[in-house]
Amino acid sequence: MKLATWTLLALTAAIAPVEDPVDTDFATLSGFDFKEGMTLPKDVSKLNGKKVKTSGFMTTEDGKDGEVEYFVLVNDACGCEGTPKINEMIFCAMPEGKKVKIKPGTVWITGTLSVGEEKEEGVVVSLYTMSIESVN
């Protein structure tokens, strides 16, 4: 993703309001066949701008380990089902100046979820982005 998008996510994380998170999961987020330009299911679109809590596996776009400012949360740790679909990934950004160590196994994340097509050069590159508050 472009640096500007990641920067916006980080800034959003720094000013997100305090509220109890809504629990969600990949069954909800990926429980439909995504088509570009489609109206998203109501149970997904209602999460836009909400503080949510969900679980999955941390990975990076470039395969880096160690501490990172950005990561991708996926439902499948081993990639056994091939490349995740666009609605099977959450692009996550830590607050500006903060990093998190890539952890093995299932992690729980909490943060503000943005739902909607993010395009670069006319191509949808993400559907879900999250400004992270915590990783456990």
Beta strands, then each sheet from edge to edge (+ up, - down):
strand 1: 22-23
strand 2: 51-59
strand 3: 67-68
strand 4: 70-74
strand 5: 89-93
strand 6: 100-101
strand 7: 106-120
strand 8: 123-135
sheet 1: 1+ 2+ 4- 5+ 8+ 7-
sheet 2: 3+ 6-
end
